Amino acid sequence: MPIDTMSTINDTYNDYQKGFGTEDSPNWRELAGKDARRIPATLLEENSPNLGSAKIPPGRYTSRDYHREEVEKVWKRTWQVVCREDEIPNPGDHFVYDVAGMSFLIVRTEDNEFKGYWNVCLHRGRKLVDKSGCGAKGFRCAYHAWSWDLKGNLAYYPGKWDFPDVEAEKFGLRETAIDTWGGFIFINPDANAKPLANHMGSMPKHFESWPLEKRHTLWHVQKRINANWKVGIEAFLEAYHVVQTHPQALSSVAEHGTQYDVWDEGEAAFSRLITPTAVPSDHSKEGTPLGAIADVWALLNGLRMDEANSLPEDIYDRATLAEWRRHSLGEMTKADYSDVPDAMMLDSIQYWLFPNFCPWFGEGLPLIYQFRPDADDPDTCFMDVWMLVRSPDEGPAPVAPEVIRLGPDDKFEPHIGAMGLIFDQDDFNMPQVQEGLKTWPGDPDGVTLARYQEMRVRFLHQILTRVMSTP
């Protein structure tokens, strides 16, 4: 069945309940009004229309035919993040990026330019480069030694006398479109794609007060997950699942007070959630405002929540907790946080850019992640997660560490600590969702979504419907 598009929703349906708050568990708008510092105007924008109530067909997640059409209309034609600039910092450093059964090679050239190539030898089709690496002078196929330089020019092939139809100047590696934003390297397999700026629309304006290019990679984890990429990313587009999936967070995360917003700008589509932190959930049986402060303080100090009884006397509300964090982060990163509002120091502020890129904003959870099909298959995907740390105001930023690569049965937690537990809890559900969608009974006729709390999931599907309907 078709999914409602933005144009089919009448404005008269915009009047509906958009979250709620209580005295002890206020929503984000109420907290923002009490912030100790000026909040950026873009963060105060609201754009949460009623997107309707249409069901999502299960076949969107499980059908191989739908997957193949998605590859042709999305993954071969859209801008997508490959890696951070600091992950290939020197000439000859290169990154292999796989998506939906395709492979791409991104390299920093001798001129410190970035180039993106289809990762395939143009002789017999072997994958040209097997894995990411550093300091290459060029790329040689392991099958017959055909070789290309960093700028993609055919440099050598044995038995030249036997290839009269090969003109070296026409046998350069086939390029992708490539661009950067916020310290990230994007490619589009379509070399004639419209600029990345068109794809991003006004979203970069939202990050002007928090430039991601001034941050560096603390860690990058890539994990293969046994679920469709949409099942994966949808788990992170709403806070509604916190009640059941992350019960340990209810004492300090007011998931019901989350604000959700969407922006449809034609060529560009992005959305946002802002979840209050250091505030107890209304679903918490024992949570208190001071207890929420203590739990977050303990977490930020690497302590268990039951060790939070040592809360300093000068930390007694969100404002004092935010001030403590400005000081502690300033000492750690040698950067100035004096003008950063409480919301950006504590709350979870996460954006999504079609189709699969989720950059976070502020210090609440300084993460970036994305999901993409890892093979020509609707049932598996890659999840990439970066933790970004603000770079010193002066001096060079550290070089990124090597990517941590995990299989479906590997856990996040041993590698990245407390955040790993959260991701492991999410990963516990994803394969089970994929299996459940395969056994859908047919009644109801699709997945049911909340109007407000899951509106970003619906928005993803409405934009996907539009893209898939193009020739």
C-alpha positions, 0 to 999 in steps of 0.5 A: 500500500502507498505511504502518505506523502507530505503533500497529502496531509492537510494542515488542519491535522497539525493540531495534535499532542506533541509530547508532554511534561510534568513538574518533575519531568518537564519537556524540552521546551520547558527546560529550554526556557530556563537555560542559563545561556542563550540557545541557538535560534535553530535549536528553538525552531519547531516543525512537527506537522501531523504526517498522517497514520498510514501503515508501513508495509513489512515488505519494505524491510524484507523484499529482495525486489524492493531492496534491488530497486532501493539500490538503483534509486537510493544507494547508487544515486545519493550522497553518503558518508564514507569516513572522517578526514582524520581517518585518512590524514596523509597522502596515500591514506585510503579507505574502502567503503562497501555498500549494498554489494558495491565497493568504493575506494577513497584516497587522499592524493599527493595534493591533499585532495580527496578522490573517490573511485569505484573499487574495481580493476578495469581489466578483469573485475577483481576488487582492486583494494581489499582493505583500508590502508596508509601511505600507498603510492598507487594501487596494484591489482593482486590478480594481474598487476594492473596498476593505477596512481593515486589520481586514478591514472592507469600507470602500468599493465604487463603485456601492453603489446597484447591490448591494442584497444586499451588507451591509457588515458581512457582507462583511469579508475571510474570516479564518484562525486566526492565532497566534505562537510563537518570533517566527514567525507561524502561520496555519491556513486553518480559522478554527475550528481548535484552538489552535496550542498543541495542534498543537505539543504539548510541543515548545515546552518543548524551546526554553525554554532557547533562545527563538527570539523572542529572535532576529532575521532575518539573511536569508530566502530563498524558492526555487521547487524542481521537486520535491514538498514531501515530497521537499524536506523529507525531504532535511533529515530525515536526515544519511545523505545527507552522505556523497555529497551533501556530501563536503566536510563529512565531515572535520568532521561525524560523520553516523553519530553522529547521534541521531534522536528522534520524539514522537507526542503525538496532536494533536502530532507532532515529531522531532529530529536531533542531528549531532556537529560538529567531529568527523570522519566515519568515512567521511572518508579523511583526517579527524582530530580536530584537523583537524575542529576546524580545518575548523570554525574556518576555516568560522566565520571565513569561510575555506576549509578549506585555509586552516585551518593558522592555527588558534590554539594555544589551540584544540585540542579541541571544548571550546576551540573552543566557548569561542572561539565563545562569545567571538566571538559575544558580541562580535558580538551583545552577548549572553551565551553563558557558560552555553551548552553545547558541544553548543548552540554547535557541533552541528547540532540540528534539530527538525521539526513536522508537516507542514513546519516545521523550527526549529534549536536552538542556534548550530551551524546557527541556521537555520529552514526549511520546504517547502510546495507552491507551486501546485495541483501535486504537482511543485513547492514553495517552500523557505523558509530563515531565518538567525536571529541572537541579538538583543542582551540590551539594546536593539531588534533590527534589522528583517528585510531583504526576502525574497530570492526565487529561481527553480528555476534560481537558486543559493543560494550567491551570496546567502548564502555557505557555507550556500548551497553546501550548499543548492545541493548538496541542490537538485541532487538534488531535481528528479532524485528527483522525476523518478525517482519518476515512472519507478518500475519497480514492483519494489520496491513503494516507497521503502526507508528505513533503520530508524534513520538515516531514521526521521524520514522514515518518521515523517513518512509515518506521521503523514501517513497518520493525517491523510489517513485522517481524514474 
